[in-house]
Amino acid sequence: MSFETHTEGGSWTGGGTEVPNCSSAEIDAIRAALRFLVDSGQPCVAGVAGLGALATCLAGKNERNINLDCRSSDCNGAFGITNHRGGSDVTFCDPALPPNGIQADTDVTLFHEFIHTCDGMELDAWAMENHCYAGHGTFDPGVETVRGFESETDDAGNNLRAGRWVVWEPDTGRVFVKVETGGSWNSSPTISRGVELNVNNAAYILQPGGGGGWI
């Protein structure tokens, strides 16, 4: 794994040279974002009680075990794309790459997408980037994105919906670390609120309407 490549030159009989899809400036920006993850992002997650498993997962992510790519026909205005929850293919789109984006855009996009590689839903990725990268490239999720939180999460009762790593109160916009207690091979654990994350609660309030989905 590492940076995705394509072949330049050669002919129908073969040959040619494998070159990265990302430019040298884009590779430099992504590698800087990896360093920022190690220096700031992962320590932030590790410092939140109840997120030790997520911090450990993030600590194991690097360019040796993630396929990193630049641009895709699936970008459609997104900053980044991960092939699926728990996947290992991460694509950076134009808004997250130089010269369109600044380094903070690359940093926060890598963090958001790496939460997905650790099985995180959109709720998890948005809440964690808003909490850990405040003032460093992150911004609030839009209304349609928040509507998407409802369809991807599970009803945990008591005005609470559960993502993979966090839980969310749609009526108040508050987000907490997900706590699971009890449960066995034939029963589900009880889900409750842990440490509250620092997000803009107003932006996370579920507005009437429909839509949203995986990005």
C-alpha positions in Angstrom: 0.0 0.0 0.0 1.0 3.7 -0.1 0.3 6.2 -2.8 -1.7 5.0 -5.8 0.0 5.1 -9.1 -0.7 5.0 -12.9 1.4 4.1 -15.9 2.9 6.7 -18.1 4.6 5.8 -21.4 5.0 2.3 -22.8 2.9 0.7 -25.4 0.3 -2.1 -25.8 3.1 -4.6 -25.3 4.0 -3.2 -21.9 6.7 -0.9 -20.5 6.1 2.5 -19.1 6.7 4.1 -15.8 4.6 3.9 -12.6 4.0 7.4 -11.3 1.9 8.5 -8.3 -1.5 9.9 -9.0 -0.7 12.7 -6.5 1.8 15.4 -7.4 4.9 15.9 -5.2 3.3 18.9 -3.6 0.2 16.9 -2.8 2.3 14.0 -1.4 4.1 16.5 0.8 0.8 17.9 2.1 -0.6 14.4 2.9 2.6 13.4 4.7 2.5 16.6 6.7 -1.1 15.7 7.6 0.1 12.3 8.8 2.7 14.0 11.0 0.0 16.3 12.4 -2.2 13.2 13.1 0.7 11.7 15.1 1.6 14.9 16.9 -1.9 16.3 17.6 -4.9 14.3 16.4 -4.2 10.9 17.9 -3.0 12.4 21.3 -6.3 14.4 21.4 -8.3 11.2 20.9 -6.2 9.3 23.4 -6.9 12.1 26.0 -10.7 11.6 25.8 -11.9 9.0 28.4 -13.4 6.0 26.7 -11.8 6.4 23.3 -8.7 4.3 23.9 -9.6 1.8 21.2 -10.1 4.5 18.6 -6.8 6.1 19.6 -5.0 2.8 19.2 -6.6 2.2 15.8 -5.5 5.7 14.7 -2.0 5.1 16.0 -1.7 2.1 13.6 -2.6 4.0 10.5 0.1 5.2 8.1 1.0 5.2 4.4 2.2 1.5 4.6 -1.3 0.2 5.4 -3.6 2.8 3.8 -4.0 3.3 0.0 -3.7 7.0 -0.5 -5.0 8.6 -3.7 -5.7 12.1 -5.2 -8.9 13.0 -7.0 -11.7 10.8 -8.1 -14.9 11.0 -10.2 -16.7 10.3 -6.9 -15.5 13.4 -5.2 -18.4 15.6 -6.1 -17.3 18.5 -4.0 -16.2 16.4 -1.0 -12.9 17.0 0.7 -12.1 13.3 0.9 -13.6 9.8 0.4 -13.0 6.5 2.1 -14.2 3.4 0.3 -16.2 2.1 3.2 -16.3 2.0 7.0 -13.2 0.1 8.1 -11.7 0.4 4.6 -8.2 1.1 3.6 -8.6 3.3 0.5 -8.6 7.1 1.2 -8.9 9.6 -1.6 -8.1 13.3 -1.2 -10.2 15.6 -3.4 -9.3 19.0 -4.7 -10.6 21.1 -1.8 -8.2 19.3 0.5 -5.2 19.5 -1.8 -2.8 22.3 -2.7 -3.2 24.7 -4.4 -7.0 24.7 -3.8 -6.7 23.9 -0.1 -4.3 25.0 2.6 -2.4 22.5 4.8 -5.1 22.6 7.5 -7.6 21.4 5.0 -5.4 18.4 4.2 -4.8 17.8 7.9 -8.5 17.7 8.9 -9.5 15.7 5.9 -7.0 13.0 6.7 -8.2 12.9 10.3 -11.8 12.7 9.2 -11.2 9.9 6.7 -9.0 7.9 9.1 -11.9 7.9 11.6 -13.8 6.1 8.8 -10.9 3.6 8.4 -11.4 2.9 12.1 -15.0 1.9 11.5 -16.4 5.4 12.3 -19.6 6.7 10.8 -20.1 10.2 9.5 -21.3 11.2 13.0 -18.1 9.9 14.6 -15.9 11.5 12.0 -17.5 14.9 12.2 -17.7 15.0 16.0 -14.1 13.9 16.4 -12.7 16.4 13.9 -14.8 19.2 15.4 -13.5 18.3 18.9 -9.8 17.6 18.1 -9.2 20.0 15.2 -11.1 23.0 16.4 -9.4 26.1 14.9 -7.5 24.0 12.5 -9.5 23.5 9.3 -12.6 22.0 10.7 -16.1 23.5 10.2 -19.6 22.5 11.3 -21.5 19.8 9.4 -24.3 21.1 7.2 -28.1 20.5 7.7 -28.2 17.6 5.2 -25.1 16.0 6.7 -26.8 16.1 10.1 -29.9 14.6 8.7 -27.7 11.8 7.4 -26.6 11.1 11.0 -30.1 9.9 11.8 -30.3 7.3 9.1 -26.9 5.8 9.8 -27.1 5.6 13.6 -29.1 3.3 15.9 -31.8 4.4 18.3 -30.4 3.8 21.7 -33.4 5.1 23.6 -33.6 8.2 25.9 -33.3 10.6 23.0 -30.0 9.1 22.0 -28.7 7.8 18.8 -25.5 5.7 18.7 -22.6 5.8 16.2 -19.6 3.6 16.4 -17.6 5.7 18.9 -20.0 8.5 20.0 -23.7 9.0 20.8 -25.8 12.0 19.8 -28.9 13.8 21.1 -30.7 15.0 17.9 -32.9 17.4 19.9 -30.1 19.2 21.7 -27.1 18.6 19.3 -25.0 17.3 22.2 -22.5 14.6 21.4 -20.9 12.2 23.9 -18.4 9.3 24.0 -20.4 6.1 23.6 -20.4 3.9 26.7 -21.5 0.2 26.5 -22.2 -1.8 29.6 -23.4 -5.3 30.1 -24.6 -7.5 27.2 -23.7 -11.1 26.3 -23.9 -13.5 23.4 -27.7 -13.2 23.4 -28.3 -9.7 24.6 -27.2 -6.2 23.5 -25.2 -3.9 25.9 -26.8 -0.9 27.4 -25.6 2.3 25.6 -25.2 5.5 27.6 -23.4 8.9 27.6 -19.8 9.3 28.5 -17.6 12.4 28.3 -19.2 15.2 26.3 -17.3 16.3 23.2 -16.8 20.0 22.3 -18.9 20.5 19.2 -21.2 23.4 18.1 -24.4 21.9 19.5 -26.6 24.2 17.4 -25.2 22.8 14.2 -25.9 19.2 15.4 -29.6 19.7 16.1 -31.6 17.6 13.7 -33.8 19.8 11.4 -37.0 18.5 9.8 -36.6 17.0 6.4 -34.8 14.1 4.8 -31.7 13.1 2.9 -28.1 12.8 3.8 -25.9 9.8 3.3 -22.3 8.5 3.1 -19.6 10.9 1.9 
